[in-house]
Amino acid sequence: MEWMQGLDAGWVTATQGLGRPAQLTALGNGVVPQQAAHALRLLAPPFPRCPRCAGG
């Protein structure tokens, strides 16, 4: 399931002592990094440049 979320192989499955059910729970509750980045681009307003900070 890691590859479907765009994560590196072993991101969760290589964790010592974590059984298959716990791995699936961790991955199922995770946030897909690409989806989170896209949501931030859509929802976060661009920061206007501060005239005082920009020297103008």
C-alpha angles and dihedrals in degrees: 000000000000093000091053089058094047093250125140117263109270095023088130105356094063092058110119116240095012111125125212095262091051091047092053091047092051093048093043091053093045129103119241104238094219091050092049092050091050092049091052091050090051099042106033113082116228112259112246115229112258108237091211092050094044091055094244 
